[in-house]
């Protein structure tokens, strides 16, 4: 069975709403975290591989990791 293609911003917005948070940290593996320490640890401390997604009622903002993604 084929996977549905989901926009990353839509997915992160849904996770934010579900978890009741305004900020998510994500890594190059596609994992989401609410605590930055866990996101950095998942990338062996490489902060360049961790991105931040900020969602509010008024705007959405995505800060891409400096190192890019492995996709």
QUILIN-V676188 format. One record per residue. N is the residue number from 1. RES is the residue in one small letter. PHI is phi as a letter, one per 30 degrees, with the letter a starting at -180 (999 if undefined). NEAR is the number of other ideal C-beta (glycine too) atoms within 12 Angstrom. Layout:
n=(N	N)
res=(RES	RES)
phi=(PHI	PHI)
near=(NEAR	NEAR)
This chain:
n=(1	2	3	4	5	6	7	8	9	10	11	12	13	14	15	16	17	18	19	20	21	22	23	24	25	26	27	28	29	30	31	32	33	34	35	36	37	38	39	40	41	42	43	44	45	46	47	48	49	50	51	52	53	54	55	56	57	58	59	60	61	62	63	64	65	66	67	68	69	70	71)
res=(x	x	x	x	x	x	x	x	x	x	x	x	x	x	x	x	x	x	x	x	x	x	x	x	x	x	x	x	x	x	x	x	x	x	x	x	x	x	x	x	x	x	x	x	x	x	x	x	x	x	x	x	x	x	x	x	x	x	x	x	x	x	x	x	x	x	x	x	x	x	x)
phi=(999	d	d	d	d	c	d	d	d	d	d	d	d	d	d	e	d	d	d	i	b	c	b	b	c	b	c	d	c	i	c	c	b	c	c	d	e	d	d	d	d	d	c	h	i	d	d	d	c	c	c	b	c	c	b	b	d	c	b	b	b	b	c	d	d	d	d	i	b	c	d)
near=(3	4	5	8	8	13	12	21	21	17	22	33	27	18	26	28	17	14	18	11	22	21	27	37	32	34	31	23	18	20	22	30	27	22	16	21	14	18	31	22	18	23	27	14	15	16	21	19	26	33	34	28	34	22	27	14	10	8	12	22	19	23	18	19	25	15	15	11	19	11	10)
